[in-house]
Amino acid sequence: MSTLAPELAAAAPGGLPAADALDRALRTASPAEVIAAALKTVGRERLALVSSFGTESAALLKVMADVDPAIPVVFLDTGWLFEETLAYRDTLIKTLGLTDVRSIKPDEQALSRQDPDRELWFTDPDACCRIRKVEPLARALKPFAGWINGRKRFQGGARTDIPVVEDDGVRLKFNPFANVSREEIEAIYALGKLPPHPLVASGYQSVGCMPCSSRSATGEDARDGRWRGRAKTECGIHTMKMS
């Protein structure tokens, strides 16, 4: 963190530091230090944390709340979420004292036009994710110059080599948990006495939309239960450039 100040001073044309410079400065920083640096760099009014309120979400939300519980949190209510996830969102808001959680929904006209029978998840899951997640998030993030998410390298796949800070095409994207281990996540839960997602007890290690989430078998990675039987591993919000 001692090298952060000069990196903050080296602003890109948009008035913010270059993502690669910030990444170098924060490469070994703790999650709390990354969030604090994001707050200092972007400012609370221009920074958002995007959370699914899934099985590991409480850890990142806890670290953020300890830094500043008023940082806006964007939650994508896709219309296909488990009732347990919606209840968990409400539990964590109260438990962590979050003061600005914004539930974002898909555009109703897009749903009626492209998914009138609610079967798009089966026939074209990429298109379903686009209208229920990618497009709503792009709209929700327009007021912001930076956003925080909870991806981790240990989750594998496209996440194996994620940096701590990157450029999403429009704004800075902070990955404060990029370097953490599964054990460190568990420690945050234990020390913070955080409630688990209600579906963890019934075998869900990773929870997204109902049709595309399944229980994980012993020995499987957490995300093996997402889009089971398909080559798809990401919803698109982390693989498509924002506009």
Disulfide bonds with the S-S distance in Angstrom:
none
